[in-house]
Amino acid sequence: MGSDQVAERLSNLTVGDSPGTPGVSTPPVVNRREPVLPEQALRLTRPTEGFLCAMSANKYKIDFREFEIKDYDSGESLFHVKRDPEAALPMVPDDIDPAMEAAVRTVRYTFPTSFLGRKTIRTALVFSVGPEPVPNFRMIERHYFKDELVRSYDFNFGFCIPMSVNSWEAIYDMPELTKAREEDILASPFEMRSDSFYYVGDTLVMHNKAEYQYKD
């Protein structure tokens, strides 16, 4: 997938932890469930089978505009995408076809094998919000390999004033991998997965997915 296509879908990208070429994942089964609180998301031990909130749950009109991934130690830019600032959030009906919704909300990344050796990653996200104030904006991200929890991240941005454009930097300490685990990951494309949950207070307003493979 080219950078222009990525930019068109930037408002639905997970804040991933690695660089590469994104693409559309094979759509998972989409299930509507009862609202999930942050403490419940933090107890998940495997990827969800579907999405835990509708796309219409984003009533605050949180819109991801730009995303960059850098190596924390060297400052090297590993991935950068910027969406057209004039492009508006798409209007998505509640009865959207599940396969189409999954294609929009799930991204596949292909990264170089050298990424697995990086120690710390810095991500920078630029996003805007709509006319309502956004209190206690929070992201919980759970990473899994073959349905086993590998790493969990919990970031708090705090308060966003109405109609503002905000920058959010996050630091990811990468999991330490044994040689055997690293070889297993390299031999198992897209078995590394993540769920990203975005909360305003205790209300889940966005849920996106990503899948990863590592090859040169």
C-alpha positions as CSV (number, residue, x, y, z in Angstrom):
1,M,0.0,0.0,0.0
2,G,1.3,3.4,-0.9
3,S,1.8,6.4,1.4
4,D,-1.2,8.2,-0.2
5,Q,-3.5,5.3,0.6
6,V,-2.1,5.1,4.1
7,A,-2.7,8.8,4.6
8,E,-6.3,8.4,3.6
9,R,-6.8,5.8,6.4
10,L,-4.6,7.5,9.0
11,S,-7.5,8.4,11.2
12,N,-8.0,4.6,11.7
13,L,-4.4,3.5,12.3
14,T,-3.2,2.0,15.5
15,V,-0.3,3.7,17.1
16,G,2.1,0.9,16.1
17,D,5.5,0.2,17.5
18,S,7.4,-0.5,14.3
19,P,8.1,0.9,10.8
20,G,7.2,-0.6,7.5
21,T,4.6,-0.9,4.7
22,P,1.0,-1.1,5.9
23,G,-1.7,-3.1,4.1
24,V,-5.2,-4.3,4.7
25,S,-5.5,-7.4,6.8
26,T,-7.8,-10.3,6.2
27,P,-11.0,-9.2,7.9
28,P,-11.6,-10.9,11.3
29,V,-15.0,-11.7,12.6
30,V,-16.6,-8.5,13.9
31,N,-18.6,-8.9,17.1
32,R,-20.5,-6.2,19.0
33,R,-20.1,-6.5,22.7
34,E,-20.9,-4.7,25.9
35,P,-18.7,-1.7,26.7
36,V,-15.3,-2.6,28.0
37,L,-13.7,-0.6,30.8
38,P,-10.0,0.2,30.8
39,E,-9.3,-2.3,33.6
40,Q,-11.0,-5.0,31.6
41,A,-8.8,-4.2,28.5
42,L,-5.8,-4.4,30.7
43,R,-6.7,-8.0,31.6
44,L,-7.1,-9.3,28.1
45,T,-4.8,-12.2,27.4
46,R,-5.3,-12.6,23.7
47,P,-6.5,-10.5,20.7
48,T,-10.2,-9.8,20.6
49,E,-12.2,-11.7,17.9
50,G,-13.7,-8.4,16.7
51,F,-14.1,-4.8,17.6
52,L,-15.4,-3.8,21.0
53,C,-17.0,-0.5,19.9
54,A,-18.6,0.8,16.8
55,M,-16.8,3.4,14.7
56,S,-19.6,5.8,15.5
57,A,-18.4,5.7,19.2
58,N,-15.9,8.3,18.2
59,K,-18.3,11.1,19.1
60,Y,-15.4,13.4,20.0
61,K,-14.3,13.4,16.4
62,I,-10.8,12.4,17.3
63,D,-8.9,12.5,14.0
64,F,-5.4,11.1,13.5
65,R,-3.5,13.4,11.1
66,E,0.2,12.5,11.3
67,F,2.2,9.6,12.6
68,E,6.0,9.0,12.9
69,I,8.1,6.3,14.4
70,K,11.7,6.9,15.4
71,D,14.4,4.9,17.0
72,Y,14.7,6.5,20.5
73,D,18.5,6.2,20.7
74,S,19.6,7.3,17.3
75,G,16.7,9.6,16.3
76,E,16.4,7.7,13.0
77,S,13.0,8.1,11.4
78,L,11.6,4.7,10.6
79,F,8.1,5.5,9.4
80,H,6.2,8.7,8.7
81,V,2.8,9.3,7.2
82,K,0.8,12.6,7.0
83,R,-2.8,12.9,6.0
84,D,-4.1,15.7,3.9
85,P,-5.1,18.3,6.5
86,E,-8.1,19.4,4.4
87,A,-9.6,15.9,4.4
88,A,-12.5,15.4,6.8
89,L,-13.4,12.4,8.9
90,P,-15.5,10.0,6.8
91,M,-19.1,9.5,7.7
92,V,-19.5,5.8,8.6
93,P,-23.0,4.3,9.1
94,D,-23.6,2.0,12.0
95,D,-24.7,-0.7,9.6
96,I,-21.5,-0.7,7.6
97,D,-20.6,-4.1,6.2
98,P,-18.5,-6.0,8.7
99,A,-15.8,-6.9,6.2
100,M,-15.5,-3.3,5.0
101,E,-15.3,-2.1,8.6
102,A,-12.6,-4.7,9.4
103,A,-10.6,-3.6,6.4
104,V,-10.7,0.0,7.6
105,R,-9.8,-0.7,11.2
106,T,-7.1,-3.4,10.8
107,V,-3.7,-2.6,9.3
108,R,-0.9,-5.0,8.4
109,Y,2.7,-3.9,8.6
110,T,5.8,-5.4,7.0
111,F,9.0,-4.4,8.8
112,P,12.7,-5.2,8.3
113,T,14.1,-8.0,10.5
114,S,16.5,-5.5,12.1
115,F,13.6,-3.9,13.9
116,L,13.4,-6.8,16.3
117,G,16.8,-5.7,17.7
118,R,15.8,-2.2,18.5
119,K,15.6,-1.4,22.2
120,T,13.3,1.6,22.4
121,I,10.9,3.3,20.0
122,R,9.5,6.8,20.1
123,T,6.2,7.5,18.3
124,A,4.8,11.0,17.6
125,L,1.1,11.3,16.8
126,V,-0.7,14.5,15.7
127,F,-4.4,14.5,16.1
128,S,-7.3,16.9,16.2
129,V,-10.6,16.8,18.2
130,G,-14.0,18.2,17.5
131,P,-16.2,20.8,19.3
132,E,-16.5,18.9,22.6
133,P,-13.8,18.8,25.3
134,V,-12.0,15.5,25.6
135,P,-11.2,14.7,29.2
136,N,-8.7,12.0,30.2
137,F,-7.8,10.8,26.7
138,R,-6.0,7.4,27.1
139,M,-4.6,4.6,25.0
140,I,-4.1,1.0,26.0
141,E,-2.3,-1.2,23.6
142,R,-1.8,-4.9,24.0
143,H,0.7,-6.8,21.8
144,Y,0.5,-10.6,21.3
145,F,2.4,-13.3,19.5
146,K,0.5,-16.5,18.7
147,D,-2.3,-15.3,21.1
148,E,0.2,-15.0,24.0
149,L,0.6,-11.5,25.6
150,V,4.1,-10.1,24.8
151,R,3.8,-6.5,25.9
152,S,1.2,-4.1,27.3
153,Y,1.3,-0.3,27.1
154,D,-0.8,2.3,28.8
155,F,-0.4,6.0,27.9
156,N,-2.4,9.0,29.1
157,F,-2.6,12.2,27.2
158,G,-5.0,14.0,29.5
159,F,-7.3,16.8,28.6
160,C,-7.8,18.1,25.0
161,I,-9.6,21.5,24.5
162,P,-12.3,21.7,21.9
163,M,-11.3,22.2,18.2
164,S,-7.6,21.7,19.1
165,V,-4.7,20.0,17.2
166,N,-2.5,18.1,19.6
167,S,0.8,16.2,19.6
168,W,1.3,13.0,21.6
169,E,4.7,11.4,22.0
170,A,5.0,7.9,23.5
171,I,8.0,5.8,24.3
172,Y,7.9,2.0,23.8
173,D,10.4,-0.2,25.5
174,M,10.6,-3.1,23.2
175,P,10.3,-6.6,24.6
176,E,13.5,-8.6,25.1
177,L,13.4,-11.6,22.9
178,T,15.3,-14.9,23.1
179,K,17.0,-16.1,20.0
180,A,14.4,-18.9,19.7
181,R,11.5,-16.4,20.0
182,E,13.0,-14.1,17.5
183,E,13.4,-16.9,15.0
184,D,9.8,-18.0,15.7
185,I,8.5,-14.5,15.0
186,L,10.4,-14.3,11.7
187,A,9.0,-17.6,10.7
188,S,5.4,-16.7,11.6
189,P,4.3,-13.7,9.5
190,F,1.4,-11.7,11.0
191,E,1.2,-13.8,14.1
192,M,2.4,-10.7,16.0
193,R,-0.8,-8.7,16.6
194,S,-2.0,-5.7,18.6
195,D,-5.2,-4.2,19.9
196,S,-5.3,-0.5,20.5
197,F,-8.1,0.8,22.7
198,Y,-8.7,4.6,23.0
199,Y,-10.6,5.8,26.0
200,V,-12.1,9.1,27.1
201,G,-12.5,8.6,30.8
202,D,-13.9,5.1,31.1
203,T,-15.6,5.1,27.7
204,L,-14.1,3.2,24.8
205,V,-14.3,5.5,21.8
206,M,-12.0,3.8,19.3
207,H,-10.6,0.3,18.8
208,N,-8.2,-0.6,16.1
209,K,-6.0,-3.6,15.2
210,A,-2.7,-4.3,13.6
211,E,-0.7,-7.3,12.5
212,Y,3.0,-7.5,11.9
213,Q,5.6,-9.4,10.0
214,Y,9.4,-8.9,9.8
215,K,11.4,-9.6,6.7
216,D,14.0,-8.0,4.4
